[in-house]
Amino acid sequence: MTYPLSSDHRALQARVRAFADRFLIPHEVHAELNDGAFPDGAEAAARAEAARLGLCAMNMPKALGGSGLSTLEQVLVSEQIGRVTNGLGWLVTTPARCLAEVATEQQLETWVKPTIRGERHECYAITEEEAGSDVDAIRTTARRDGGHYVIDGEKWHVTSANQADYLVVQAKLADGPNAGTHALFYVECRAPGVRFVRTPAYSHTYAHHHPIVAFEGVRVPEANRIGAEGQGMAFTHDWFRYERLMIAARCCGAAERLIEEATAFAKGRIAFGQPIFDNQSIQFMLADSLTELWAARLMVYRLAEAHDAGEDVKILHGQCSMAKLYGSEMANRVADRAVQIFGGRGYMRENVAERFFRELRVDRIWEGTSEIQRSIIAGQLAKRGQEALIG
Ligand SMILES: Cc1cc2nc3c(=O)[nH]c(=O)nc-3n(C[C@H](O)[C@H](O)[C@H](O)COP(=O)(O)OP(=O)(O)OC[C@H]3O[C@@H](n4cnc5c(N)ncnc54)[C@H](O)[C@@H]3O)c2cc1C
């Protein structure tokens, strides 16, 4: 590793790599052939080990029971978890930071601390059929009714809703002094008026589904509002920024695994009397992949350190877009080349390249598509100039 990581950081990296190698990667093919599920007993073992290693709620403050890892440490963990397919690494959890930052005492006890302890599970309901990239176009409303809000709307792609106890729902305020602004609310999955409409099938094979969820006159007490009226969009932007960096980190891990496995295969596979690795065409694919991985990794590590140093959040916003854009597109190129290197084997679902080829595609879509990242970056370039963004 050429990046100057401390011995503690390298030790963390090694621990999480060993965890992924021993507790997650061996179960990938089973998961692929069984709707994303671990074999019997394996999930409990993996969860226990993840908890022992302090990987649950790794971004949450220690005072609340989280691991309180620095951003650089979280990136190192996410990178190793990114080496795993089928979402098996999702038992490493990172609840949205705002939930803890603005929580009331009651919210801490009801939602935040149980989530940190792994006893309760959350999901995020922001996107709608007519509002994905353009979040401000959401039609879900929260209307005041005495000490309650009444929520109406329908959310799409609600990741993990099938495993969650509660949703964090983004809605537009329908009335009052802040009408038209956004707010986030805790909504129990079993609250009257919450209806799971259907669960579409997606390209990847994950145990975490992405159902469409309707909210039909759902009454939530004012105490379920997260922060103040009007803060919803700022919380979502904070979450996007964080997730974009972690997606970039996971993409680096995926690329690392693909390069490792494709290189090993290329060295062992004999065609026309020699390892296919000896062909320049194969070497060039691996060389391009390694070079691009290094560039992405340097961006991710540097950006994580910038977060830890408390650098200007407006600049970090543009830089997170760059890391997510480059990292996700890099990993997709690497996966495509890996499939090619594996040949027919690369088209088999038991092959890691085939799985990543499908799974990594969404990293160019969720938490803001590549086009949206580019427009954020271009907007920042126009507003702040090159030097502010890349030094
Ligand atoms: C597997 C999966 C899980 C998800 N999980 C969640 C979740 O848990 N919670 C949640 O709230 N959402 C979730 N999402 C939603 C995800 O964030 C959105 O799909 C994403 O933001 C894109 O929105 P959209 O699908 O509506 O695409 P659209 O906004 O309809 O975009 C369609 C196309 O138009 C392009 N486009 C749109 N606007 C512009 C523009 N201004 N300039 C150039 N091109 C543009 C886009 O880049 C894209 O190529 C998930 C999505 C998927 C696929």
The ligand as a Gaussian input file, in Angstrom:
#p B3LYP/6-31G(d) Opt

LIG

0 1
 C      -31.415000      -0.643000      -6.175000
 C      -31.833000       0.736000      -5.813000
 C      -31.941000       1.075000      -4.478000
 C      -32.356000       2.354000      -4.115000
 N      -32.526000       2.647000      -2.777000
 C      -33.129000       3.810000      -2.431000
 C      -33.505000       4.043000      -1.069000
 O      -33.242000       3.238000      -0.172000
 N      -34.176000       5.170000      -0.781000
 C      -34.481000       6.100000      -1.726000
 O      -35.091000       7.101000      -1.403000
 N      -34.106000       5.917000      -3.023000
 C      -33.461000       4.791000      -3.400000
 N      -33.103000       4.556000      -4.706000
 C      -33.425000       5.570000      -5.713000
 C      -32.217000       6.202000      -6.397000
 O      -31.553000       7.101000      -5.550000
 C      -32.734000       6.848000      -7.677000
 O      -33.074000       5.781000      -8.556000
 C      -31.739000       7.759000      -8.335000
 O      -31.504000       8.919000      -7.565000
 C      -32.190000       8.194000      -9.731000
 O      -33.506000       8.626000      -9.737000
 P      -34.536000       8.007000     -10.793000
 O      -34.399000       6.541000     -10.765000
 O      -35.873000       8.572000     -10.535000
 O      -34.016000       8.483000     -12.198000
 P      -34.464000       9.858000     -12.976000
 O      -34.318000      10.987000     -12.042000
 O      -35.788000       9.602000     -13.584000
 O      -33.374000       9.906000     -14.092000
 C      -33.472000       9.153000     -15.294000
 C      -32.274000       9.504000     -16.165000
 O      -32.288000      10.901000     -16.460000
 C      -31.064000      11.489000     -16.085000
 N      -31.272000      12.843000     -15.591000
 C      -32.205000      13.280000     -14.712000
 N      -32.045000      14.590000     -14.489000
 C      -30.991000      14.989000     -15.238000
 C      -30.301000      16.222000     -15.426000
 N      -30.675000      17.336000     -14.768000
 N      -29.242000      16.244000     -16.246000
 C      -28.855000      15.133000     -16.911000
 N      -29.449000      13.942000     -16.774000
 C      -30.482000      13.861000     -15.939000
 C      -30.527000      10.582000     -14.963000
 O      -29.133000      10.726000     -14.810000
 C      -30.941000       9.219000     -15.498000
 O      -29.994000       8.811000     -16.431000
 C      -32.638000       3.316000      -5.106000
 C      -32.507000       2.964000      -6.456000
 C      -32.109000       1.695000      -6.806000
 C      -32.002000       1.341000      -8.254000

